[in-house]
Amino acid sequence: MSQLDPATIAKTAALAQLEISETDLPRLAQELGQIFELFNTINTPEISATTPLSHPLGETQRLRADTAIARDMMPSIEENAPAAENRYITVPKVIE
């Protein structure tokens, strides 16, 4: 990477509050440059001949039937409410 020089590493180290000696800066610049080159190699694979997958194992997901079930949840709600009257949950009056 052409913009990775010892001055950039020193500035980044200062922002990260790391103490790096002046003698280590050129070595770190070289090592980080090699790491960034490896990342660039990893980011550019040849995938034009590969078919896209919806799942890495190529299997389909078993789904249950989507059926509507009518349930009367009001008795359970009234049972858990602090106070209920005529199928409505009653609360203390807040605004006068």
Secondary structure, DSSP 8 states (H G I E B T S, - for coil): -TT--HHHHHHHHHHTT----TTTHHHHHHHHHHHHHHHHHHH----TTS---SSTT----------------HHHHHHHSS-EETTEE-------
